[in-house]
C-alpha cells in the first residue's frame, strides 16, 4: 500500500487509484439509510482537478480571461485545459448508454439491490 496520509480525499481510491463509488446515503433528520450502488453523475466522474476547474469556470461566468488572471496562467493554457475537460466529458456522454438504463422514463433514478434501514435497526 502507498502512504497517502497527506493526500486529500477525492473521487479516486487512495490505494489503487480507481474510481470510488457511493454505496450509502443517510438522512440526517430521521436517520434513514439507503444502501445501494449509486451511479456517479458525469461531472462527478471527472477528476477532482477537472471539477474544480469547472467551478472556477462557472464562478468566472465562463470567462477564460478571468480564470487566467485569477490563476496566473496564460490564456492558451486555460483554453487547453478546458478543451481537455470538454473532450473527456464528450467521451463520458458517448459511453453513457449503460448509465441511461438506470434512469426510469420519468427521469427518476432506479436503484437495484436497494436496502433501507434506520440507525439502530437492520
C-alpha positions in Angstrom: 0.0 0.0 0.0 1.1 3.5 -0.7 1.3 6.0 2.1 -1.5 8.5 1.3 -1.7 10.3 4.7 -1.1 13.7 3.1 -3.3 13.2 0.0 -6.7 14.9 0.0 -9.8 12.8 -0.3 -11.1 12.7 -3.9 -13.3 10.5 -6.1 -10.3 8.2 -6.7 -9.2 5.3 -4.4 -6.1 6.3 -2.4 -4.7 2.8 -2.8 -5.4 1.5 -6.3 -6.4 4.9 -7.9 -9.6 3.5 -9.5 -12.9 5.5 -9.2 -14.7 5.2 -5.9 -18.5 4.5 -5.7 -21.1 5.7 -3.3 -22.8 2.9 -1.5 -24.6 4.6 1.4 -26.7 7.7 1.7 -28.2 8.8 5.0 -30.9 11.3 6.0 -29.5 13.4 8.9 -33.1 14.3 10.0 -34.6 10.8 10.5 -31.5 8.5 10.3 -32.8 6.5 7.3 -30.0 4.9 5.3 -30.2 3.8 1.7 -27.7 1.1 0.8 -27.2 0.7 -2.9 -24.7 1.3 -5.6 -25.3 4.9 -6.7 -24.2 5.8 -10.2 -21.9 8.8 -10.3 -23.0 11.8 -12.4 -21.0 12.5 -15.5 -19.4 15.6 -13.8 -18.8 13.5 -10.7 -16.8 11.0 -12.8 -14.3 13.7 -13.8 -11.2 14.1 -11.7 -11.3 16.4 -8.7 -9.0 18.8 -10.6 -11.3 19.0 -13.6 -14.3 19.5 -11.2 -12.5 22.4 -9.5 -11.8 24.0 -12.9 -15.5 23.7 -13.8 -16.3 25.5 -10.5 -13.8 28.3 -11.5 -15.4 28.5 -15.0 -18.9 28.9 -13.6 -17.8 31.4 -11.0 -16.0 33.4 -13.6 -19.2 33.4 -15.8 -17.3 31.4 -18.4 -14.6 34.0 -18.9 -11.3 32.2 -19.6 -9.5 35.5 -19.5 -10.7 35.9 -15.9 -9.6 32.4 -15.0 -6.2 33.0 -16.5 -5.9 36.2 -14.4 -7.1 34.5 -11.2 -4.7 31.5 -11.6 -1.7 33.4 -13.0 -1.5 31.1 -16.1 -1.7 32.1 -19.7 -5.0 32.2 -21.6 -3.8 29.4 -24.1 -3.1 27.2 -21.1 -6.6 27.7 -19.6 -8.1 27.1 -23.1 -6.2 23.9 -23.5 -7.3 22.7 -20.1 -10.9 23.5 -20.9 -10.5 21.6 -24.2 -9.2 18.5 -22.4 -12.2 18.6 -20.0 -14.7 19.0 -22.9 -13.1 16.0 -24.7 -13.3 13.8 -21.5 -16.9 14.8 -20.9 -17.8 14.1 -24.5 -16.3 10.6 -24.1 -18.3 10.0 -21.0 -21.5 11.2 -22.7 -20.9 8.9 -25.7 -20.2 6.0 -23.4 -23.2 6.6 -21.1 -25.8 4.1 -22.6 -25.4 1.9 -19.5 -26.0 4.8 -17.2 -29.1 5.8 -19.1 -30.6 2.4 -18.4 -30.5 3.3 -14.7 -32.9 6.2 -15.3 -36.6 5.5 -15.5 -38.7 7.0 -18.2 -39.8 9.7 -15.8 -36.2 10.8 -15.1 -36.0 9.2 -11.7 -33.1 7.1 -10.7 -33.7 3.3 -10.5 -31.6 1.5 -7.9 -31.1 -2.2 -7.8 -30.1 -4.2 -4.7 -31.7 -1.4 -2.5 -31.7 -1.7 1.3 -33.4 0.8 3.6 -32.6 0.9 7.3 -32.9 3.2 10.3 -29.9 3.7 12.6 -30.0 1.1 15.3 -32.2 -1.2 13.2 -31.3 -3.7 10.4 
